[in-house]
Amino acid sequence: MAAIKKVKQDILDYFAKNNAGVGHSFNARGFGFTVMLSYTQSEKEVVLSAMEELASEELVEERNGSHFLTQAGYDRIYGTGFEHVQRDILDFFAKNGARVSDSFNARAFMHTTMLHYTPEERHAVVPAMQELVGAGLVEERNGSHFLTQAGFDHIYE
């Protein structure tokens, strides 16, 4: 039982190491040439069972003989706590003296704040921004994001 638990975690860690998003396929060949090289015989024997358990837990889904990361799997790997990323986005607006309707400079954010993020935090940027839009602090127009009056008030209160 310990072997299967370890292999399941290794599979999820492999998705994370490769910055997999929802719907990304599992690279079995890459997993075999990297992670499995250090496996004991008992661990090698439970890889398929581990993948089947992940599918039964709906963390991956099997389609046409391949396995794909589900939303539940993504949430398990990266978590769902975006609060600090949201705070970083709002702080970025503030550091740049943003006013109502000013746009979010995604490129500058990538080259400053995101530069120090872990893969998990990088994956949280889009959902964090979506939550800010849902909260009315940021508005999305034509694929860009803009500070709202509520966002301005929140930042500078």
MODELLER restraints for C-alpha pairs under 7 A, 6 or more apart:
rsr = mdl.restraints
at = mdl.atoms
rsr.add(forms.Gaussian(group=physical.xy_distance, feature=features.Distance(at['CA:3:A'], at['CA:42:A']), mean=6.94, stdev=0.5))
rsr.add(forms.Gaussian(group=physical.xy_distance, feature=features.Distance(at['CA:3:A'], at['CA:43:A']), mean=5.38, stdev=0.5))
rsr.add(forms.Gaussian(group=physical.xy_distance, feature=features.Distance(at['CA:4:A'], at['CA:43:A']), mean=6.91, stdev=0.5))
rsr.add(forms.Gaussian(group=physical.xy_distance, feature=features.Distance(at['CA:4:A'], at['CA:46:A']), mean=5.81, stdev=0.5))
rsr.add(forms.Gaussian(group=physical.xy_distance, feature=features.Distance(at['CA:4:A'], at['CA:50:A']), mean=5.54, stdev=0.5))
rsr.add(forms.Gaussian(group=physical.xy_distance, feature=features.Distance(at['CA:7:A'], at['CA:43:A']), mean=6.78, stdev=0.5))
rsr.add(forms.Gaussian(group=physical.xy_distance, feature=features.Distance(at['CA:7:A'], at['CA:47:A']), mean=6.33, stdev=0.5))
rsr.add(forms.Gaussian(group=physical.xy_distance, feature=features.Distance(at['CA:7:A'], at['CA:50:A']), mean=6.28, stdev=0.5))
rsr.add(forms.Gaussian(group=physical.xy_distance, feature=features.Distance(at['CA:8:A'], at['CA:50:A']), mean=5.24, stdev=0.5))
rsr.add(forms.Gaussian(group=physical.xy_distance, feature=features.Distance(at['CA:8:A'], at['CA:51:A']), mean=6.81, stdev=0.5))
rsr.add(forms.Gaussian(group=physical.xy_distance, feature=features.Distance(at['CA:8:A'], at['CA:54:A']), mean=6.92, stdev=0.5))
rsr.add(forms.Gaussian(group=physical.xy_distance, feature=features.Distance(at['CA:12:A'], at['CA:77:A']), mean=6.50, stdev=0.5))
rsr.add(forms.Gaussian(group=physical.xy_distance, feature=features.Distance(at['CA:16:A'], at['CA:77:A']), mean=6.55, stdev=0.5))
rsr.add(forms.Gaussian(group=physical.xy_distance, feature=features.Distance(at['CA:19:A'], at['CA:119:A']), mean=6.37, stdev=0.5))
rsr.add(forms.Gaussian(group=physical.xy_distance, feature=features.Distance(at['CA:21:A'], at['CA:74:A']), mean=6.58, stdev=0.5))
rsr.add(forms.Gaussian(group=physical.xy_distance, feature=features.Distance(at['CA:22:A'], at['CA:69:A']), mean=5.27, stdev=0.5))
rsr.add(forms.Gaussian(group=physical.xy_distance, feature=features.Distance(at['CA:22:A'], at['CA:70:A']), mean=5.28, stdev=0.5))
rsr.add(forms.Gaussian(group=physical.xy_distance, feature=features.Distance(at['CA:22:A'], at['CA:71:A']), mean=5.52, stdev=0.5))
rsr.add(forms.Gaussian(group=physical.xy_distance, feature=features.Distance(at['CA:22:A'], at['CA:74:A']), mean=6.10, stdev=0.5))
rsr.add(forms.Gaussian(group=physical.xy_distance, feature=features.Distance(at['CA:23:A'], at['CA:68:A']), mean=5.28, stdev=0.5))
rsr.add(forms.Gaussian(group=physical.xy_distance, feature=features.Distance(at['CA:23:A'], at['CA:69:A']), mean=5.08, stdev=0.5))
rsr.add(forms.Gaussian(group=physical.xy_distance, feature=features.Distance(at['CA:23:A'], at['CA:70:A']), mean=6.01, stdev=0.5))
rsr.add(forms.Gaussian(group=physical.xy_distance, feature=features.Distance(at['CA:24:A'], at['CA:68:A']), mean=5.35, stdev=0.5))
rsr.add(forms.Gaussian(group=physical.xy_distance, feature=features.Distance(at['CA:24:A'], at['CA:69:A']), mean=5.59, stdev=0.5))
rsr.add(forms.Gaussian(group=physical.xy_distance, feature=features.Distance(at['CA:25:A'], at['CA:66:A']), mean=6.88, stdev=0.5))
rsr.add(forms.Gaussian(group=physical.xy_distance, feature=features.Distance(at['CA:25:A'], at['CA:67:A']), mean=5.63, stdev=0.5))
rsr.add(forms.Gaussian(group=physical.xy_distance, feature=features.Distance(at['CA:25:A'], at['CA:68:A']), mean=4.25, stdev=0.5))
rsr.add(forms.Gaussian(group=physical.xy_distance, feature=features.Distance(at['CA:25:A'], at['CA:69:A']), mean=6.44, stdev=0.5))
rsr.add(forms.Gaussian(group=physical.xy_distance, feature=features.Distance(at['CA:26:A'], at['CA:67:A']), mean=5.51, stdev=0.5))
rsr.add(forms.Gaussian(group=physical.xy_distance, feature=features.Distance(at['CA:26:A'], at['CA:68:A']), mean=5.88, stdev=0.5))
rsr.add(forms.Gaussian(group=physical.xy_distance, feature=features.Distance(at['CA:36:A'], at['CA:44:A']), mean=6.92, stdev=0.5))
rsr.add(forms.Gaussian(group=physical.xy_distance, feature=features.Distance(at['CA:54:A'], at['CA:60:A']), mean=5.82, stdev=0.5))
rsr.add(forms.Gaussian(group=physical.xy_distance, feature=features.Distance(at['CA:55:A'], at['CA:61:A']), mean=5.29, stdev=0.5))
rsr.add(forms.Gaussian(group=physical.xy_distance, feature=features.Distance(at['CA:55:A'], at['CA:62:A']), mean=6.87, stdev=0.5))
rsr.add(forms.Gaussian(group=physical.xy_distance, feature=features.Distance(at['CA:58:A'], at['CA:70:A']), mean=6.94, stdev=0.5))
rsr.add(forms.Gaussian(group=physical.xy_distance, feature=features.Distance(at['CA:58:A'], at['CA:72:A']), mean=6.71, stdev=0.5))
rsr.add(forms.Gaussian(group=physical.xy_distance, feature=features.Distance(at['CA:59:A'], at['CA:69:A']), mean=6.36, stdev=0.5))
rsr.add(forms.Gaussian(group=physical.xy_distance, feature=features.Distance(at['CA:59:A'], at['CA:70:A']), mean=5.45, stdev=0.5))
rsr.add(forms.Gaussian(group=physical.xy_distance, feature=features.Distance(at['CA:59:A'], at['CA:72:A']), mean=5.27, stdev=0.5))
rsr.add(forms.Gaussian(group=physical.xy_distance, feature=features.Distance(at['CA:59:A'], at['CA:73:A']), mean=3.85, stdev=0.5))
rsr.add(forms.Gaussian(group=physical.xy_distance, feature=features.Distance(at['CA:60:A'], at['CA:67:A']), mean=6.09, stdev=0.5))
rsr.add(forms.Gaussian(group=physical.xy_distance, feature=features.Distance(at['CA:60:A'], at['CA:68:A']), mean=5.24, stdev=0.5))
rsr.add(forms.Gaussian(group=physical.xy_distance, feature=features.Distance(at['CA:60:A'], at['CA:69:A']), mean=4.53, stdev=0.5))
rsr.add(forms.Gaussian(group=physical.xy_distance, feature=features.Distance(at['CA:60:A'], at['CA:70:A']), mean=5.13, stdev=0.5))
rsr.add(forms.Gaussian(group=physical.xy_distance, feature=features.Distance(at['CA:60:A'], at['CA:73:A']), mean=6.19, stdev=0.5))
rsr.add(forms.Gaussian(group=physical.xy_distance, feature=features.Distance(at['CA:61:A'], at['CA:67:A']), mean=5.41, stdev=0.5))
rsr.add(forms.Gaussian(group=physical.xy_distance, feature=features.Distance(at['CA:61:A'], at['CA:68:A']), mean=5.24, stdev=0.5))
rsr.add(forms.Gaussian(group=physical.xy_distance, feature=features.Distance(at['CA:61:A'], at['CA:69:A']), mean=6.57, stdev=0.5))
rsr.add(forms.Gaussian(group=physical.xy_distance, feature=features.Distance(at['CA:61:A'], at['CA:70:A']), mean=6.53, stdev=0.5))
rsr.add(forms.Gaussian(group=physical.xy_distance, feature=features.Distance(at['CA:62:A'], at['CA:68:A']), mean=6.43, stdev=0.5))
rsr.add(forms.Gaussian(group=physical.xy_distance, feature=features.Distance(at['CA:78:A'], at['CA:120:A']), mean=5.02, stdev=0.5))
rsr.add(forms.Gaussian(group=physical.xy_distance, feature=features.Distance(at['CA:82:A'], at['CA:124:A']), mean=6.07, stdev=0.5))
rsr.add(forms.Gaussian(group=physical.xy_distance, feature=features.Distance(at['CA:82:A'], at['CA:128:A']), mean=5.30, stdev=0.5))
rsr.add(forms.Gaussian(group=physical.xy_distance, feature=features.Distance(at['CA:85:A'], at['CA:124:A']), mean=7.00, stdev=0.5))
rsr.add(forms.Gaussian(group=physical.xy_distance, feature=features.Distance(at['CA:85:A'], at['CA:125:A']), mean=6.34, stdev=0.5))
rsr.add(forms.Gaussian(group=physical.xy_distance, feature=features.Distance(at['CA:85:A'], at['CA:128:A']), mean=6.31, stdev=0.5))
rsr.add(forms.Gaussian(group=physical.xy_distance, feature=features.Distance(at['CA:86:A'], at['CA:128:A']), mean=5.36, stdev=0.5))
rsr.add(forms.Gaussian(group=physical.xy_distance, feature=features.Distance(at['CA:86:A'], at['CA:129:A']), mean=6.70, stdev=0.5))
rsr.add(forms.Gaussian(group=physical.xy_distance, feature=features.Distance(at['CA:86:A'], at['CA:132:A']), mean=6.98, stdev=0.5))
rsr.add(forms.Gaussian(group=physical.xy_distance, feature=features.Distance(at['CA:90:A'], at['CA:155:A']), mean=6.62, stdev=0.5))
rsr.add(forms.Gaussian(group=physical.xy_distance, feature=features.Distance(at['CA:93:A'], at['CA:104:A']), mean=6.96, stdev=0.5))
rsr.add(forms.Gaussian(group=physical.xy_distance, feature=features.Distance(at['CA:94:A'], at['CA:155:A']), mean=6.54, stdev=0.5))
rsr.add(forms.Gaussian(group=physical.xy_distance, feature=features.Distance(at['CA:99:A'], at['CA:152:A']), mean=6.52, stdev=0.5))
rsr.add(forms.Gaussian(group=physical.xy_distance, feature=features.Distance(at['CA:100:A'], at['CA:147:A']), mean=5.30, stdev=0.5))
rsr.add(forms.Gaussian(group=physical.xy_distance, feature=features.Distance(at['CA:100:A'], at['CA:148:A']), mean=5.32, stdev=0.5))
rsr.add(forms.Gaussian(group=physical.xy_distance, feature=features.Distance(at['CA:100:A'], at['CA:149:A']), mean=5.45, stdev=0.5))
rsr.add(forms.Gaussian(group=physical.xy_distance, feature=features.Distance(at['CA:100:A'], at['CA:152:A']), mean=6.05, stdev=0.5))
rsr.add(forms.Gaussian(group=physical.xy_distance, feature=features.Distance(at['CA:101:A'], at['CA:146:A']), mean=5.15, stdev=0.5))
rsr.add(forms.Gaussian(group=physical.xy_distance, feature=features.Distance(at['CA:101:A'], at['CA:147:A']), mean=5.03, stdev=0.5))
rsr.add(forms.Gaussian(group=physical.xy_distance, feature=features.Distance(at['CA:101:A'], at['CA:148:A']), mean=5.91, stdev=0.5))
rsr.add(forms.Gaussian(group=physical.xy_distance, feature=features.Distance(at['CA:102:A'], at['CA:146:A']), mean=5.37, stdev=0.5))
rsr.add(forms.Gaussian(group=physical.xy_distance, feature=features.Distance(at['CA:102:A'], at['CA:147:A']), mean=5.64, stdev=0.5))
rsr.add(forms.Gaussian(group=physical.xy_distance, feature=features.Distance(at['CA:103:A'], at['CA:145:A']), mean=5.62, stdev=0.5))
rsr.add(forms.Gaussian(group=physical.xy_distance, feature=features.Distance(at['CA:103:A'], at['CA:146:A']), mean=4.28, stdev=0.5))
rsr.add(forms.Gaussian(group=physical.xy_distance, feature=features.Distance(at['CA:103:A'], at['CA:147:A']), mean=6.51, stdev=0.5))
rsr.add(forms.Gaussian(group=physical.xy_distance, feature=features.Distance(at['CA:104:A'], at['CA:145:A']), mean=5.44, stdev=0.5))
rsr.add(forms.Gaussian(group=physical.xy_distance, feature=features.Distance(at['CA:104:A'], at['CA:146:A']), mean=5.85, stdev=0.5))
rsr.add(forms.Gaussian(group=physical.xy_distance, feature=features.Distance(at['CA:114:A'], at['CA:122:A']), mean=6.64, stdev=0.5))
rsr.add(forms.Gaussian(group=physical.xy_distance, feature=features.Distance(at['CA:132:A'], at['CA:138:A']), mean=5.59, stdev=0.5))
rsr.add(forms.Gaussian(group=physical.xy_distance, feature=features.Distance(at['CA:133:A'], at['CA:139:A']), mean=5.41, stdev=0.5))
rsr.add(forms.Gaussian(group=physical.xy_distance, feature=features.Distance(at['CA:133:A'], at['CA:140:A']), mean=6.79, stdev=0.5))
rsr.add(forms.Gaussian(group=physical.xy_distance, feature=features.Distance(at['CA:136:A'], at['CA:150:A']), mean=6.56, stdev=0.5))
rsr.add(forms.Gaussian(group=physical.xy_distance, feature=features.Distance(at['CA:137:A'], at['CA:147:A']), mean=6.42, stdev=0.5))
rsr.add(forms.Gaussian(group=physical.xy_distance, feature=features.Distance(at['CA:137:A'], at['CA:148:A']), mean=5.46, stdev=0.5))
rsr.add(forms.Gaussian(group=physical.xy_distance, feature=features.Distance(at['CA:137:A'], at['CA:150:A']), mean=5.25, stdev=0.5))
rsr.add(forms.Gaussian(group=physical.xy_distance, feature=features.Distance(at['CA:137:A'], at['CA:151:A']), mean=3.79, stdev=0.5))
rsr.add(forms.Gaussian(group=physical.xy_distance, feature=features.Distance(at['CA:138:A'], at['CA:145:A']), mean=6.35, stdev=0.5))
rsr.add(forms.Gaussian(group=physical.xy_distance, feature=features.Distance(at['CA:138:A'], at['CA:146:A']), mean=5.47, stdev=0.5))
rsr.add(forms.Gaussian(group=physical.xy_distance, feature=features.Distance(at['CA:138:A'], at['CA:147:A']), mean=4.69, stdev=0.5))
rsr.add(forms.Gaussian(group=physical.xy_distance, feature=features.Distance(at['CA:138:A'], at['CA:148:A']), mean=5.26, stdev=0.5))
rsr.add(forms.Gaussian(group=physical.xy_distance, feature=features.Distance(at['CA:138:A'], at['CA:151:A']), mean=6.12, stdev=0.5))
rsr.add(forms.Gaussian(group=physical.xy_distance, feature=features.Distance(at['CA:139:A'], at['CA:145:A']), mean=5.51, stdev=0.5))
rsr.add(forms.Gaussian(group=physical.xy_distance, feature=features.Distance(at['CA:139:A'], at['CA:146:A']), mean=5.07, stdev=0.5))
rsr.add(forms.Gaussian(group=physical.xy_distance, feature=features.Distance(at['CA:139:A'], at['CA:147:A']), mean=6.30, stdev=0.5))
rsr.add(forms.Gaussian(group=physical.xy_distance, feature=features.Distance(at['CA:139:A'], at['CA:148:A']), mean=6.20, stdev=0.5))
rsr.add(forms.Gaussian(group=physical.xy_distance, feature=features.Distance(at['CA:140:A'], at['CA:146:A']), mean=6.33, stdev=0.5))
